[in-house]
Amino acid sequence: MKKLVALLLSAMMLCACCAALAEVPEGYPEVVPGIDFGGAEVLILDYWSGDSYKVANPSEQQLATYAFHDWINAAYNVKADQLQGGDWGSCAEEMINFTGTPDGSLRMYIIEPGKVVSLVSNGIASPISTKYIDLTADKWNDAEIDFMTVGGTLYGLYAGNSEPRGCLYFNKRVLEEAGIDWNTIYDLQAEHKWTWAVFEEMLAQITKDTDNDGINDIWGLLGSGDDAYVLSVFSNNGCFFDFDENGKLYPAMNSNETLEALTWFKDIQSKYWAPQPEGSNWDWYKNAWTQGYCGFYVYQTYGGFNDNSEMADMADDWGCVAWPIPADSEEYTYVTIVSDNITLIPAVYDEETVAKLAFLYDLWTEPAPGYDDDDAWIGNKYNYTDDRAVDETYAMLREPEHCRTNKVLYLGTQNDVIGSSLLWSLSGSTPAELIEAAMPTWQALCDTFNAK
């Protein structure tokens, strides 16, 4: 505690300085010479912080973060702050408006992932200069660097591990009543043996007609069919769109890997998927899952792990694993499709200013010296499920080697690009038939994107 107080006092005293600092507090990074913002204000604009990112009753770590940010401001002669620049739906529009009529201020925008690519393709986001940052450092997310690199040029930054998204929940009671020890699923995952075949065996064991009326009462699986198909494709090393050797985006869903995955899950869905009640809404499965008549549930991690989530009051205990892999082979790994908020710099500054802003974002996203943010992601997750779901599944899926980005977002939303044309129509046609029919439309979208 004494060390912390001394650290804070040292940082606060240094904030009185306006330019070069005689000393750097213990644990702080060395000042990079030659970077001076000339007292300019820099706004880091997100869609959640309100008037300030600083909270009313900060923890010791938050206080240390505020002191570190104050030191950054003093060390580099800048007035940086993070606050809200719009809401989830309008922050991108705010960036467009600013780029169209810049006022000379320095800004960075943190944009929700669905809006990022349109800002890049329409010339709103600046190419990122890495003059003062090292993208090989562990803090930079490889999946998002890949996603934000278009035509060999980087357009956005994301620091830290991704938030896992698609996953597979299971109802412990339903599995136990079907004669399945749910701990074995975690064991299979740990041994790299949680495969499509094992999953189907469990689905067949769970799905049953308990009262002999000819209608199943217990089903193997329900949830987001879109997530299930997409996870199946990427777990089989397939994809929907990709870049060719010339850096051009093209429709890639007619590959053997993608066709095999779509065909496999189409069969799974026809056998073990709980039917949608007549007249129900599209998201009927959220309530159905909590009623306890299904063994597995494919959905996003925020549905169960986050505070005030949809599953917070679920009566049955649940666990969580990754979507299974096609086979026990090093060729495959467990995956989740990530979709992170990306920091963009408006395309109104010269290259040196962009480089300095990227440097500032790099510093701003560092943990407070003396603190380790490695476990900050855990939050209250242990309150909702068992330790293995957090320590083995969620922790694993945060790691870059398990993260995949769906390049469909270069062309629009997943719903708009491959919803009705593919994912929502698979019950009535084969994957190959749907892909052949929609290929000209997808190619036209890619041609437009490549032209930009």
Secondary structure, 3 states (H helix, E strand, C coil): CHHHHHHHHHHHHHCCCCCCCCCCCCCCCCCCCCCCCCCEEEEEEECCCCCCCCCCCCCHHHHHHHHHHHHHHHHCCEEEEEEECCCCCCHHHHHHHHHHCCCCCEEEEEECHHHHHHHHHCCCECCCCCCCCCCCCCCECHHHHHHCEECCEECCECECCCCCCEEEEEEHHHHHHCCCCCHHHHHHHHCCCCEHHHHHHHHHHHCECCCCCCCCCEEEEEECHHHHHHHHHHHCCCCCEEECCCCCEEECCCCHHHHHHHHHHHHHHHHHECCCCCCCCCCHHHHHHHCCCEEEEEEECHHHHCCCCCCCCCCCCEEEECCCECCCCCCCCCCEECCCCEEECECCCCHHHHHHHHHHHHHHCCCCCCCCCCCHHHCCHHHCCCHHHHHHHHHHHCCHHHEECCHHHHCCCHHHHHHCCCHHHCCCCCHHHHHHHHHHHHHHHHHHHHHC
